[in-house]
Amino acid sequence: MKTKINQILKKRYCLLLFFSLLLQKGYAQEQIKITGKITSALHGDPVPFANVLVKNTQNGAVTDFDGNFSITAKSNQTLIVSYQGYKTKEIAVNNQQTINISIEESAVALDEVVLVGYGSQQKKDLTGAISVVKAGEIQKRQVTTMAEGLQGLVTGVKVRGGGRPGQEASIEIRGLKNLQNTNPLYVVDGLITTANRDFNPNDIETIQVLKDASAAAIYGSRAANGVIIITTKKGKKGPLKIEVSSKTSFSTMPKYDLMGTEEFSKFNFQAYDNAGIPRQNLNLGVNTDWQKEIFKQGLLQDYNASFSGGGDNSTFFISANYFGNEGTVISTDFNRVSFRVNSSGTKGIFSIGENLAISNSRTDEMSGNPIIDAYRLFPTIPVYDQDNPGGYGYGKQGVANTFGTNPIALANLLDTKNENFRIRGNLWSELKLASFLKYRFNFGYETSFDSHNFIRKLGNWTLNQPFEQSFINQNKGRSETKLFENTLTFKKEFGKHDITVLAGQTFQKDNYNQIYGTKRNLLINPSTGEYFDVLDLGNQAEVGGFRNEAALASYLGRLEYNYDDRYLFNAVFRRDGSSKFSDANKWGNFPSASLGWRVSNESFFKSKFINDLKLRASYGELGSGNIGNYEYQGFINTFGAIVLGDGQTLYPSATQVRLANDELRWEKLKQTNVGIDLGMLDSSLRLTADYFVARTEDVLFGFPILMTTGNDGGNPISNAATVENKGFELDLSYSKKINDFSFNASINFTKLNNKLVSLGNGQNESIQGNTITKAGSAVGMWYMLQTDGLFQNQAEIQSYVNSAGTVIMPNAKPGDIRFKDVNDDGEITNEDKDIVGSPWPEFEMGFNAGASYKGFDFSMNWIGSHGATVYNGFRSTVDRFDDDSNYRTGIHPWTPENPNTDFPRIVKGTTLNARGDSDRFLESGDFIRLKYIGFGYNLPENLLHKVGLTSARFSLSAQNVITITKYLGLDPEFSNGNIFERGVDIGSFPNLKTYSFGVEFSF
């Protein structure tokens, strides 16, 4: 095999050399032949496929497998040697016929710095599972939040987003760790915060994803779901630099294939006729396309400007951003204005700096769920009907028997606006006590002013809706977080020993308070018809408020040991105390340890292919206090009253409405990870692979309990379940540069298996909707009746019997669905339900590729998922016919004349063929999607200098434009926040096709 590879490489070298000689033939008389060898300055190894170019010419050559090259050049010319991951080097010919050149690895490739929490390490020295994401990969996409941009870029990280204005993506690192929230911990410039829709992704400088327990253990009790560390851009020494960018995007909504009036009335009449029920008096003169009325083209605008610079002792970075999103659904939009100031200065042994961000966002929220309304309403219903209160069309008894809601009415009669003004940042200072000792103080502060405004106007939007007064509800809330951190870092080399020790203490205090009020019977301006939307108008006032407080105190330490750049050891310990637990269980300890062996630095390791080989292993314990602030205390309701005494006097009363559990304790995640990092061909080809086992014990969750226990305030939390995840991750990347052409490609693969080891509290299983969660299997498995084709005639019905000869479905008719009698009791009941599939994919993948030539560049990102079974809520409504909704166009129901179909006979008023708890509506969730594709052009420098610019770039891109799937819903990449029903798609907002044009320039 090795011989064959050598032959192929030699042939490639000969071909390149042949063409090189052809180009030089005309100049052979005045040039000299130069031979030589290119080697690595660090190890002395040959560098194959390096580029050797005669400066200011097209004359070039490529080194062979042993690093040798041959080229012709004039004696007064210069050779330029370049290779991906190495510094470009120029060598004067000076009549030399043999030139051997050593090139240095670039600092980025060799010593890339990665943030690991309260410090940093060189990437080559990492012993934990940490992924580094280039900020540019996220910023080139059109995203509302940073999480959306991570999709397909990091192994083990699952992201599900949506296209609703202001919608935040859900993100899950290495599978399901608990039964509640799965979002990771965000650390932005040292501040524990969120990277939500208020955060400007354009400010990001670096992103690190800490995936395993050893990497995340420094954050202890909050790191069970992983950690994402973000640093924002900083100024650099040099003259003032101004950068401006503008991106405009257009988005479109996918559409259902629904029937128009003619086709709809045919099948609606057929369903009523089959049931022997008088037909509806449909308004056949109306043909409303509800999707056309609801959905429109969306517009996104993203404008950024930044100013940066600095001198010998200080730097600064200032940015401003406007992001606006006019939604694809009527009366929805989101806009954000944000500012950032980052600065730092140094004087002697003292340094100080701050990172401050201010943002204000406003959202006009979507009323109801128009994605469901679009198929619940008939095409025979008009948008407007003056006979109805408010003047909108909706269901009418005997004419349109549907309780679907008119989304146009909802958009106009209900109005929800949310506004958030947020200030967040940190002030830090460092004191370099000695060359090996540094003290750092960090004060983080975040405050948010939230405003919610809801108005209900007079009018109706659905059939049989009772009259309701107009009213307005407003609430104002404020959150405040204060963070105090003190760390001391010792770092020193002793010969071959490199030791770093970190010790620290942190304290965080969170406060939130809210007041709210409601008034009814709002006044209306008689001239304009507009409602007065302030609380001082109206009557029947209601007011209220509440306050929440929480505190977390922590002590932390880390030891990093590196012997001779070969043997690596990392140990972390953190102790957290939280006010969310009682005094007896307040504190938790979270240790971890990891080992690394850089085999490639051993004297016995000799390889021309492999230049970097590192083996890693780790074990760590993380915690989670993922509960409310007062869960261990009793919940008291003080709104009651009691009658006492001879005079039957009414007294106020209080009662405990929720059971308390003062024995609550930390969830504990125990994770083992083994991995390998491999660099080949001078790191142009890299592979990272990890296998992990994660087990979460004492999972905090509130399983349903009987109301007879006195529970009337929600299910009490307990340390109930144990969850286990096993997974494998693989990331393979390759990059290459040949003269002016460079390209890169990477593929990542993630396979996860989750299992509920035990439920706890004496429970065997938990059923929610159409799913079951039981010990020994994955969470939220499909638990349904199983279909077995259609009955074609009465004889088949009579012959469908159990082992005792009992006819199982005696009331069925030809064309009805046959269900499996799993327990063989002679009838179809809930006892026949069984596990029929899993909502969890067997594996997920991402493929990224890019190329550039001179000023042109291209990049794309594909994502894929395989093995998940999902529930199509759209089909469960439009294909059932026992209820009243619109139908899916192109169906061919069973009839005596059309028996060769898998679609049952359609009949109104019976659920026999419409059971939503059967596997009829389960579909494959497999998909492959072109998530992003983009083209860019950078104007040449000689042209830019004429107009006073340092750079200028134009770009065209598209997102979600190609999806390969058999799924019949709007989007196989949907998101459902319910962990137990994550595979259910009922009205989930889809990802949108988006087309963008961008302009960037700097001077």
Secondary structure by P-SEA (a helix, b strand, c coil): caaaaaaaaaaaaaaaaaaaaaaaccccccbbbbbbbbbbccccccccbbbbbccccccbbbbcccccccccccccbbbbbbcccccbbbbbcccccbbbbbbbccccccbbbbbcccccccccccccbbbbbcaaaaaaccccccccccccccccbbbbbbccccbbbbbbccccccccccbbbbbccccccccccccccccccbbbbbcccccccccccccccbbbbbbcbbbccccbbbbbbbbbbbbbbbbcccccaaaaaaaaaaaaaaacccccccccccccccccccccbbbbbbbbbbbbccccccccccccbbbbbbccccccbbbbbbbbbbbccccccccccbbbbbbbbbbbcccccaaaaaaaccccccccccccccccccccccccccccccaaaaaaabbbbbbbbbbbbbbbbbbcccccbbbbbbbbbbbbbbbbbbbbccccccccccccccbbbbbbbbbbbbbbbbbbbbbbbcccbbbbbbbbbbbbbbbbbbcccccccccccccccccccccccccccccccbbbbbbbbbccbbbbbbccccbbbbbbbbbbbbccccccccbbbbbbbbbbbccccccccccccccbbbbbbbcbbbbbccccccccbbbbbccbbbbbcccbbbbbbccccbbbbcccccbbbbbbbbbbbbbcccccbbbbbbbbbbbbccccccccccccccccccccccccbbbbbbbbbbbbbbbbbcccccbbbbbbbbbbbbbcccccccccccccccbbbbccccccccbbbbbccccccaaaaaaccccccccccccccccbbbbbccccccccccccccccccccccccbbbbbbcccccccccbbbbbccbbbbbccccccccccccccccccccccccccccccccccccccccccccccccccccccccccccccbbbbbccaaaaaaacccccccccccccccccccccccccccccccccccccccccccccccccccccccc
